[in-house]
Amino acid sequence: MDLYNDFINSLKQILFQGDISMNDAETVLYSTDNSIYELKPFGIIFPKNQHDVELIFELLCQERYRNIT
């Protein structure tokens, strides 16, 4: 889980303007897709604008974050 914490902290440091939620209620809400499968996310990222989306993908392209799904 340190990788996910590192990713979230990196987002906060590079001027991400959207919201980040890691509370249990929201992660449970987003853990299903109306199927029998359930995968609880570590956190949920809500980009505010196109720049936020670009920041997310720039980070995900870095070698250390390539295993984040």
N, C-alpha and C positions, 0 to 999 in steps of 0.2 A: 504493500500500500504506500510505501514511501515514494514510489514513482508517481503515483497519482497526486500525493500531497505536493511533490516537487512541481508537477505540471500546473496545479492550481496556483501555487505561489508564484511561479513564473508568469502566469497570465496576469496576476494582480500587479506584478512589477513592471509589465510592459504596457501599462495604460489601457487595459481592458476596461471598457465602460459598461458592459452588460452586468447581469446578475449571475452569481454563483451560489447554488444551494447544495448543502451537504446534510440537511436535516432529515431525520428518519421518515417523517410523514411524506415529504415530497419524493424521496428516493423509492419508497414503497409504491407510491402512486405511479411513478414512471418505470416500475420494474416489470410491468406486464403489457402485452399488446393484444388483448382480447383473444389470446390463444392459451394453450395449456402450459406454455413456457414462461418461466419467470427468472429474470436475472437482475438482481438489485445493483444499480449503479453506485459507484463510489460518490459521485456528485453529479449535478446537473448544471450545464452551462447554458445561459440564455443570452446570446449575443444581442446587443442593442442596435447595431448598424453593420454595414458591409465591412468597415474597418475591423470590427471585432472578429468577424468571420475570417478575415485575412490573417489576423494575429493568431487565431486558433490553428489555422493550417500551417502557418510559418513555424509554429512550435512543434506541431505534429510531424513536420518534415525533418526535424532534428533527429539525429541517430538515437539519442537516449530515450525519445518518446515514441519511437516507431511501433512499439508493442501495445500502445494504449488503444483500446477499442471503444 
